[in-house]
Amino acid sequence: MLKRILVLDDNQDILEVVNEVLSYEHFDVHATSNSNGIVAVAEKFNPDLIILDYRLSNANGGEICLELKAHPKFKDTPVIIFSAYISMNVDFDKYRCDAVISKPFDLSQLIETVNGLIK
């Protein structure tokens, strides 16, 4: 059975590239740019891994990560945060994410990180 990955990013180009690359790597990908109701989307899709953009137009990926990690169903689901703000002294550890990938990112690094977290 394919491993499922939920991707949330409000940049359509990034969503398309990530969707394409992860689909090519034989993952079942649900890509969305809408953070509203993302926990409900996750409950329905039941992902094995979640990728969140840190800075969304109407939300904070770190806060969404905390919300997901507080949910009994997703407390052990690995979460990767994409961020163009790695150097901005953001304390990503406080969001309890499992990995942070800086934007712009290398696709092989993305695949390696995903494969490392999905066992």
Phi and psi in radians as a Rosetta constraint file:
Dihedral C 1 N 2 CA 2 C 2 CIRCULARHARMONIC -1.203 0.35
Dihedral N 2 CA 2 C 2 N 3 CIRCULARHARMONIC 2.454 0.35
Dihedral C 2 N 3 CA 3 C 3 CIRCULARHARMONIC -1.329 0.35
Dihedral N 3 CA 3 C 3 N 4 CIRCULARHARMONIC 2.492 0.35
Dihedral C 3 N 4 CA 4 C 4 CIRCULARHARMONIC -1.832 0.35
Dihedral N 4 CA 4 C 4 N 5 CIRCULARHARMONIC 2.355 0.35
Dihedral C 4 N 5 CA 5 C 5 CIRCULARHARMONIC -2.221 0.35
Dihedral N 5 CA 5 C 5 N 6 CIRCULARHARMONIC 2.218 0.35
Dihedral C 5 N 6 CA 6 C 6 CIRCULARHARMONIC -1.729 0.35
Dihedral N 6 CA 6 C 6 N 7 CIRCULARHARMONIC 2.208 0.35
Dihedral C 6 N 7 CA 7 C 7 CIRCULARHARMONIC -2.103 0.35
Dihedral N 7 CA 7 C 7 N 8 CIRCULARHARMONIC 2.229 0.35
Dihedral C 7 N 8 CA 8 C 8 CIRCULARHARMONIC -2.145 0.35
Dihedral N 8 CA 8 C 8 N 9 CIRCULARHARMONIC 1.988 0.35
Dihedral C 8 N 9 CA 9 C 9 CIRCULARHARMONIC -2.677 0.35
Dihedral N 9 CA 9 C 9 N 10 CIRCULARHARMONIC 2.356 0.35
Dihedral C 9 N 10 CA 10 C 10 CIRCULARHARMONIC -1.524 0.35
Dihedral N 10 CA 10 C 10 N 11 CIRCULARHARMONIC 0.070 0.35
Dihedral C 10 N 11 CA 11 C 11 CIRCULARHARMONIC -1.664 0.35
Dihedral N 11 CA 11 C 11 N 12 CIRCULARHARMONIC 1.931 0.35
Dihedral C 11 N 12 CA 12 C 12 CIRCULARHARMONIC -1.052 0.35
Dihedral N 12 CA 12 C 12 N 13 CIRCULARHARMONIC -0.659 0.35
Dihedral C 12 N 13 CA 13 C 13 CIRCULARHARMONIC -1.096 0.35
Dihedral N 13 CA 13 C 13 N 14 CIRCULARHARMONIC -0.787 0.35
Dihedral C 13 N 14 CA 14 C 14 CIRCULARHARMONIC -1.125 0.35
Dihedral N 14 CA 14 C 14 N 15 CIRCULARHARMONIC -0.767 0.35
Dihedral C 14 N 15 CA 15 C 15 CIRCULARHARMONIC -0.963 0.35
Dihedral N 15 CA 15 C 15 N 16 CIRCULARHARMONIC -0.815 0.35
Dihedral C 15 N 16 CA 16 C 16 CIRCULARHARMONIC -1.117 0.35
Dihedral N 16 CA 16 C 16 N 17 CIRCULARHARMONIC -0.781 0.35
Dihedral C 16 N 17 CA 17 C 17 CIRCULARHARMONIC -1.112 0.35
Dihedral N 17 CA 17 C 17 N 18 CIRCULARHARMONIC -0.828 0.35
Dihedral C 17 N 18 CA 18 C 18 CIRCULARHARMONIC -1.114 0.35
Dihedral N 18 CA 18 C 18 N 19 CIRCULARHARMONIC -0.744 0.35
Dihedral C 18 N 19 CA 19 C 19 CIRCULARHARMONIC -1.028 0.35
Dihedral N 19 CA 19 C 19 N 20 CIRCULARHARMONIC -0.830 0.35
Dihedral C 19 N 20 CA 20 C 20 CIRCULARHARMONIC -1.091 0.35
Dihedral N 20 CA 20 C 20 N 21 CIRCULARHARMONIC -0.853 0.35
Dihedral C 20 N 21 CA 21 C 21 CIRCULARHARMONIC -1.119 0.35
Dihedral N 21 CA 21 C 21 N 22 CIRCULARHARMONIC -0.788 0.35
Dihedral C 21 N 22 CA 22 C 22 CIRCULARHARMONIC -1.247 0.35
Dihedral N 22 CA 22 C 22 N 23 CIRCULARHARMONIC -0.588 0.35
Dihedral C 22 N 23 CA 23 C 23 CIRCULARHARMONIC -1.137 0.35
Dihedral N 23 CA 23 C 23 N 24 CIRCULARHARMONIC -0.736 0.35
Dihedral C 23 N 24 CA 24 C 24 CIRCULARHARMONIC -1.054 0.35
Dihedral N 24 CA 24 C 24 N 25 CIRCULARHARMONIC -0.593 0.35
Dihedral C 24 N 25 CA 25 C 25 CIRCULARHARMONIC -1.446 0.35
Dihedral N 25 CA 25 C 25 N 26 CIRCULARHARMONIC 0.201 0.35
Dihedral C 25 N 26 CA 26 C 26 CIRCULARHARMONIC 1.223 0.35
Dihedral N 26 CA 26 C 26 N 27 CIRCULARHARMONIC 0.741 0.35
Dihedral C 26 N 27 CA 27 C 27 CIRCULARHARMONIC -1.914 0.35
Dihedral N 27 CA 27 C 27 N 28 CIRCULARHARMONIC 2.629 0.35
Dihedral C 27 N 28 CA 28 C 28 CIRCULARHARMONIC -1.574 0.35
Dihedral N 28 CA 28 C 28 N 29 CIRCULARHARMONIC 1.939 0.35
Dihedral C 28 N 29 CA 29 C 29 CIRCULARHARMONIC -1.897 0.35
Dihedral N 29 CA 29 C 29 N 30 CIRCULARHARMONIC 2.327 0.35
Dihedral C 29 N 30 CA 30 C 30 CIRCULARHARMONIC -2.017 0.35
Dihedral N 30 CA 30 C 30 N 31 CIRCULARHARMONIC 1.887 0.35
Dihedral C 30 N 31 CA 31 C 31 CIRCULARHARMONIC -1.861 0.35
Dihedral N 31 CA 31 C 31 N 32 CIRCULARHARMONIC 2.316 0.35
Dihedral C 31 N 32 CA 32 C 32 CIRCULARHARMONIC -2.485 0.35
Dihedral N 32 CA 32 C 32 N 33 CIRCULARHARMONIC 2.637 0.35
Dihedral C 32 N 33 CA 33 C 33 CIRCULARHARMONIC -1.860 0.35
Dihedral N 33 CA 33 C 33 N 34 CIRCULARHARMONIC 0.032 0.35
Dihedral C 33 N 34 CA 34 C 34 CIRCULARHARMONIC -1.823 0.35
Dihedral N 34 CA 34 C 34 N 35 CIRCULARHARMONIC 2.006 0.35
Dihedral C 34 N 35 CA 35 C 35 CIRCULARHARMONIC -1.451 0.35
Dihedral N 35 CA 35 C 35 N 36 CIRCULARHARMONIC -0.255 0.35
Dihedral C 35 N 36 CA 36 C 36 CIRCULARHARMONIC -1.124 0.35
Dihedral N 36 CA 36 C 36 N 37 CIRCULARHARMONIC 2.233 0.35
Dihedral C 36 N 37 CA 37 C 37 CIRCULARHARMONIC 1.185 0.35
Dihedral N 37 CA 37 C 37 N 38 CIRCULARHARMONIC 0.438 0.35
Dihedral C 37 N 38 CA 38 C 38 CIRCULARHARMONIC -1.121 0.35
Dihedral N 38 CA 38 C 38 N 39 CIRCULARHARMONIC -0.556 0.35
Dihedral C 38 N 39 CA 39 C 39 CIRCULARHARMONIC -1.152 0.35
Dihedral N 39 CA 39 C 39 N 40 CIRCULARHARMONIC -0.708 0.35
Dihedral C 39 N 40 CA 40 C 40 CIRCULARHARMONIC -1.124 0.35
Dihedral N 40 CA 40 C 40 N 41 CIRCULARHARMONIC -0.689 0.35
Dihedral C 40 N 41 CA 41 C 41 CIRCULARHARMONIC -1.076 0.35
Dihedral N 41 CA 41 C 41 N 42 CIRCULARHARMONIC -0.769 0.35
Dihedral C 41 N 42 CA 42 C 42 CIRCULARHARMONIC -1.109 0.35
Dihedral N 42 CA 42 C 42 N 43 CIRCULARHARMONIC -0.718 0.35
Dihedral C 42 N 43 CA 43 C 43 CIRCULARHARMONIC -1.055 0.35
Dihedral N 43 CA 43 C 43 N 44 CIRCULARHARMONIC -0.688 0.35
Dihedral C 43 N 44 CA 44 C 44 CIRCULARHARMONIC -1.295 0.35
Dihedral N 44 CA 44 C 44 N 45 CIRCULARHARMONIC -0.752 0.35
Dihedral C 44 N 45 CA 45 C 45 CIRCULARHARMONIC -1.386 0.35
Dihedral N 45 CA 45 C 45 N 46 CIRCULARHARMONIC -0.535 0.35
Dihedral C 45 N 46 CA 46 C 46 CIRCULARHARMONIC 0.986 0.35
Dihedral N 46 CA 46 C 46 N 47 CIRCULARHARMONIC 1.087 0.35
Dihedral C 46 N 47 CA 47 C 47 CIRCULARHARMONIC -1.264 0.35
Dihedral N 47 CA 47 C 47 N 48 CIRCULARHARMONIC 2.680 0.35
Dihedral C 47 N 48 CA 48 C 48 CIRCULARHARMONIC -1.541 0.35
Dihedral N 48 CA 48 C 48 N 49 CIRCULARHARMONIC -0.293 0.35
Dihedral C 48 N 49 CA 49 C 49 CIRCULARHARMONIC -2.736 0.35
Dihedral N 49 CA 49 C 49 N 50 CIRCULARHARMONIC 2.580 0.35
Dihedral C 49 N 50 CA 50 C 50 CIRCULARHARMONIC -2.204 0.35
Dihedral N 50 CA 50 C 50 N 51 CIRCULARHARMONIC 2.361 0.35
Dihedral C 50 N 51 CA 51 C 51 CIRCULARHARMONIC -2.046 0.35
Dihedral N 51 CA 51 C 51 N 52 CIRCULARHARMONIC 2.179 0.35
Dihedral C 51 N 52 CA 52 C 52 CIRCULARHARMONIC -2.142 0.35
Dihedral N 52 CA 52 C 52 N 53 CIRCULARHARMONIC 2.395 0.35
Dihedral C 52 N 53 CA 53 C 53 CIRCULARHARMONIC -1.314 0.35
Dihedral N 53 CA 53 C 53 N 54 CIRCULARHARMONIC 2.433 0.35
Dihedral C 53 N 54 CA 54 C 54 CIRCULARHARMONIC -1.219 0.35
Dihedral N 54 CA 54 C 54 N 55 CIRCULARHARMONIC -0.835 0.35
Dihedral C 54 N 55 CA 55 C 55 CIRCULARHARMONIC -1.885 0.35
Dihedral N 55 CA 55 C 55 N 56 CIRCULARHARMONIC 1.817 0.35
Dihedral C 55 N 56 CA 56 C 56 CIRCULARHARMONIC -1.799 0.35
Dihedral N 56 CA 56 C 56 N 57 CIRCULARHARMONIC 2.757 0.35
Dihedral C 56 N 57 CA 57 C 57 CIRCULARHARMONIC -1.078 0.35
Dihedral N 57 CA 57 C 57 N 58 CIRCULARHARMONIC -0.563 0.35
Dihedral C 57 N 58 CA 58 C 58 CIRCULARHARMONIC -2.202 0.35
Dihedral N 58 CA 58 C 58 N 59 CIRCULARHARMONIC 0.291 0.35
Dihedral C 58 N 59 CA 59 C 59 CIRCULARHARMONIC -2.810 0.35
Dihedral N 59 CA 59 C 59 N 60 CIRCULARHARMONIC 2.993 0.35
Dihedral C 59 N 60 CA 60 C 60 CIRCULARHARMONIC -2.027 0.35
Dihedral N 60 CA 60 C 60 N 61 CIRCULARHARMONIC 2.097 0.35
Dihedral C 60 N 61 CA 61 C 61 CIRCULARHARMONIC -1.018 0.35
Dihedral N 61 CA 61 C 61 N 62 CIRCULARHARMONIC -0.553 0.35
Dihedral C 61 N 62 CA 62 C 62 CIRCULARHARMONIC -1.135 0.35
Dihedral N 62 CA 62 C 62 N 63 CIRCULARHARMONIC -0.759 0.35
Dihedral C 62 N 63 CA 63 C 63 CIRCULARHARMONIC -1.134 0.35
Dihedral N 63 CA 63 C 63 N 64 CIRCULARHARMONIC -0.685 0.35
Dihedral C 63 N 64 CA 64 C 64 CIRCULARHARMONIC -1.115 0.35
Dihedral N 64 CA 64 C 64 N 65 CIRCULARHARMONIC -0.707 0.35
Dihedral C 64 N 65 CA 65 C 65 CIRCULARHARMONIC -1.030 0.35
Dihedral N 65 CA 65 C 65 N 66 CIRCULARHARMONIC -0.806 0.35
Dihedral C 65 N 66 CA 66 C 66 CIRCULARHARMONIC -1.055 0.35
Dihedral N 66 CA 66 C 66 N 67 CIRCULARHARMONIC -0.732 0.35
Dihedral C 66 N 67 CA 67 C 67 CIRCULARHARMONIC -1.088 0.35
Dihedral N 67 CA 67 C 67 N 68 CIRCULARHARMONIC -0.758 0.35
Dihedral C 67 N 68 CA 68 C 68 CIRCULARHARMONIC -1.161 0.35
Dihedral N 68 CA 68 C 68 N 69 CIRCULARHARMONIC -0.742 0.35
Dihedral C 68 N 69 CA 69 C 69 CIRCULARHARMONIC -1.179 0.35
Dihedral N 69 CA 69 C 69 N 70 CIRCULARHARMONIC -0.398 0.35
Dihedral C 69 N 70 CA 70 C 70 CIRCULARHARMONIC -1.437 0.35
Dihedral N 70 CA 70 C 70 N 71 CIRCULARHARMONIC -0.239 0.35
Dihedral C 70 N 71 CA 71 C 71 CIRCULARHARMONIC -1.415 0.35
Dihedral N 71 CA 71 C 71 N 72 CIRCULARHARMONIC 2.256 0.35
Dihedral C 71 N 72 CA 72 C 72 CIRCULARHARMONIC -0.964 0.35
Dihedral N 72 CA 72 C 72 N 73 CIRCULARHARMONIC -0.589 0.35
Dihedral C 72 N 73 CA 73 C 73 CIRCULARHARMONIC -1.280 0.35
Dihedral N 73 CA 73 C 73 N 74 CIRCULARHARMONIC -0.472 0.35
Dihedral C 73 N 74 CA 74 C 74 CIRCULARHARMONIC -2.011 0.35
Dihedral N 74 CA 74 C 74 N 75 CIRCULARHARMONIC 0.125 0.35
Dihedral C 74 N 75 CA 75 C 75 CIRCULARHARMONIC -1.032 0.35
Dihedral N 75 CA 75 C 75 N 76 CIRCULARHARMONIC -0.508 0.35
Dihedral C 75 N 76 CA 76 C 76 CIRCULARHARMONIC -1.855 0.35
Dihedral N 76 CA 76 C 76 N 77 CIRCULARHARMONIC 0.101 0.35
Dihedral C 76 N 77 CA 77 C 77 CIRCULARHARMONIC -1.367 0.35
Dihedral N 77 CA 77 C 77 N 78 CIRCULARHARMONIC 2.184 0.35
Dihedral C 77 N 78 CA 78 C 78 CIRCULARHARMONIC -1.124 0.35
Dihedral N 78 CA 78 C 78 N 79 CIRCULARHARMONIC 2.431 0.35
Dihedral C 78 N 79 CA 79 C 79 CIRCULARHARMONIC -2.186 0.35
Dihedral N 79 CA 79 C 79 N 80 CIRCULARHARMONIC 2.263 0.35
Dihedral C 79 N 80 CA 80 C 80 CIRCULARHARMONIC -1.895 0.35
Dihedral N 80 CA 80 C 80 N 81 CIRCULARHARMONIC 2.332 0.35
Dihedral C 80 N 81 CA 81 C 81 CIRCULARHARMONIC -1.859 0.35
Dihedral N 81 CA 81 C 81 N 82 CIRCULARHARMONIC 2.264 0.35
Dihedral C 81 N 82 CA 82 C 82 CIRCULARHARMONIC -1.562 0.35
Dihedral N 82 CA 82 C 82 N 83 CIRCULARHARMONIC 2.345 0.35
Dihedral C 82 N 83 CA 83 C 83 CIRCULARHARMONIC -2.633 0.35
Dihedral N 83 CA 83 C 83 N 84 CIRCULARHARMONIC 2.385 0.35
Dihedral C 83 N 84 CA 84 C 84 CIRCULARHARMONIC -1.571 0.35
Dihedral N 84 CA 84 C 84 N 85 CIRCULARHARMONIC 0.069 0.35
Dihedral C 84 N 85 CA 85 C 85 CIRCULARHARMONIC -2.005 0.35
Dihedral N 85 CA 85 C 85 N 86 CIRCULARHARMONIC 0.501 0.35
Dihedral C 85 N 86 CA 86 C 86 CIRCULARHARMONIC -0.971 0.35
Dihedral N 86 CA 86 C 86 N 87 CIRCULARHARMONIC -0.679 0.35
Dihedral C 86 N 87 CA 87 C 87 CIRCULARHARMONIC -1.472 0.35
Dihedral N 87 CA 87 C 87 N 88 CIRCULARHARMONIC 0.038 0.35
Dihedral C 87 N 88 CA 88 C 88 CIRCULARHARMONIC -1.545 0.35
Dihedral N 88 CA 88 C 88 N 89 CIRCULARHARMONIC 0.350 0.35
Dihedral C 88 N 89 CA 89 C 89 CIRCULARHARMONIC 0.994 0.35
Dihedral N 89 CA 89 C 89 N 90 CIRCULARHARMONIC 0.638 0.35
Dihedral C 89 N 90 CA 90 C 90 CIRCULARHARMONIC -1.421 0.35
Dihedral N 90 CA 90 C 90 N 91 CIRCULARHARMONIC 2.294 0.35
Dihedral C 90 N 91 CA 91 C 91 CIRCULARHARMONIC -1.511 0.35
Dihedral N 91 CA 91 C 91 N 92 CIRCULARHARMONIC 1.524 0.35
Dihedral C 91 N 92 CA 92 C 92 CIRCULARHARMONIC -1.176 0.35
Dihedral N 92 CA 92 C 92 N 93 CIRCULARHARMONIC -0.418 0.35
Dihedral C 92 N 93 CA 93 C 93 CIRCULARHARMONIC -1.032 0.35
Dihedral N 93 CA 93 C 93 N 94 CIRCULARHARMONIC -0.595 0.35
Dihedral C 93 N 94 CA 94 C 94 CIRCULARHARMONIC -1.144 0.35
Dihedral N 94 CA 94 C 94 N 95 CIRCULARHARMONIC -0.310 0.35
Dihedral C 94 N 95 CA 95 C 95 CIRCULARHARMONIC -1.542 0.35
Dihedral N 95 CA 95 C 95 N 96 CIRCULARHARMONIC -0.077 0.35
Dihedral C 95 N 96 CA 96 C 96 CIRCULARHARMONIC 1.100 0.35
Dihedral N 96 CA 96 C 96 N 97 CIRCULARHARMONIC 0.474 0.35
Dihedral C 96 N 97 CA 97 C 97 CIRCULARHARMONIC -1.341 0.35
Dihedral N 97 CA 97 C 97 N 98 CIRCULARHARMONIC 2.781 0.35
Dihedral C 97 N 98 CA 98 C 98 CIRCULARHARMONIC -1.602 0.35
Dihedral N 98 CA 98 C 98 N 99 CIRCULARHARMONIC -0.338 0.35
Dihedral C 98 N 99 CA 99 C 99 CIRCULARHARMONIC -2.814 0.35
Dihedral N 99 CA 99 C 99 N 100 CIRCULARHARMONIC 2.716 0.35
Dihedral C 99 N 100 CA 100 C 100 CIRCULARHARMONIC -2.230 0.35
Dihedral N 100 CA 100 C 100 N 101 CIRCULARHARMONIC 2.281 0.35
Dihedral C 100 N 101 CA 101 C 101 CIRCULARHARMONIC -2.065 0.35
Dihedral N 101 CA 101 C 101 N 102 CIRCULARHARMONIC 2.204 0.35
Dihedral C 101 N 102 CA 102 C 102 CIRCULARHARMONIC -1.429 0.35
Dihedral N 102 CA 102 C 102 N 103 CIRCULARHARMONIC 2.515 0.35
Dihedral C 102 N 103 CA 103 C 103 CIRCULARHARMONIC -1.635 0.35
Dihedral N 103 CA 103 C 103 N 104 CIRCULARHARMONIC 2.550 0.35
Dihedral C 103 N 104 CA 104 C 104 CIRCULARHARMONIC -1.180 0.35
Dihedral N 104 CA 104 C 104 N 105 CIRCULARHARMONIC 2.597 0.35
Dihedral C 104 N 105 CA 105 C 105 CIRCULARHARMONIC -2.025 0.35
Dihedral N 105 CA 105 C 105 N 106 CIRCULARHARMONIC 2.797 0.35
Dihedral C 105 N 106 CA 106 C 106 CIRCULARHARMONIC -1.577 0.35
Dihedral N 106 CA 106 C 106 N 107 CIRCULARHARMONIC 2.262 0.35
Dihedral C 106 N 107 CA 107 C 107 CIRCULARHARMONIC -1.086 0.35
Dihedral N 107 CA 107 C 107 N 108 CIRCULARHARMONIC -0.618 0.35
Dihedral C 107 N 108 CA 108 C 108 CIRCULARHARMONIC -1.185 0.35
Dihedral N 108 CA 108 C 108 N 109 CIRCULARHARMONIC -0.594 0.35
Dihedral C 108 N 109 CA 109 C 109 CIRCULARHARMONIC -1.145 0.35
Dihedral N 109 CA 109 C 109 N 110 CIRCULARHARMONIC -0.715 0.35
Dihedral C 109 N 110 CA 110 C 110 CIRCULARHARMONIC -1.048 0.35
Dihedral N 110 CA 110 C 110 N 111 CIRCULARHARMONIC -0.882 0.35
Dihedral C 110 N 111 CA 111 C 111 CIRCULARHARMONIC -1.089 0.35
Dihedral N 111 CA 111 C 111 N 112 CIRCULARHARMONIC -0.737 0.35
Dihedral C 111 N 112 CA 112 C 112 CIRCULARHARMONIC -1.082 0.35
Dihedral N 112 CA 112 C 112 N 113 CIRCULARHARMONIC -0.767 0.35
Dihedral C 112 N 113 CA 113 C 113 CIRCULARHARMONIC -1.133 0.35
Dihedral N 113 CA 113 C 113 N 114 CIRCULARHARMONIC -0.801 0.35
Dihedral C 113 N 114 CA 114 C 114 CIRCULARHARMONIC -1.035 0.35
Dihedral N 114 CA 114 C 114 N 115 CIRCULARHARMONIC -0.884 0.35
Dihedral C 114 N 115 CA 115 C 115 CIRCULARHARMONIC -1.099 0.35
Dihedral N 115 CA 115 C 115 N 116 CIRCULARHARMONIC -0.573 0.35
Dihedral C 115 N 116 CA 116 C 116 CIRCULARHARMONIC -1.203 0.35
Dihedral N 116 CA 116 C 116 N 117 CIRCULARHARMONIC -0.531 0.35
Dihedral C 116 N 117 CA 117 C 117 CIRCULARHARMONIC -1.605 0.35
Dihedral N 117 CA 117 C 117 N 118 CIRCULARHARMONIC -0.461 0.35
Dihedral C 117 N 118 CA 118 C 118 CIRCULARHARMONIC -1.685 0.35
Dihedral N 118 CA 118 C 118 N 119 CIRCULARHARMONIC 1.889 0.35
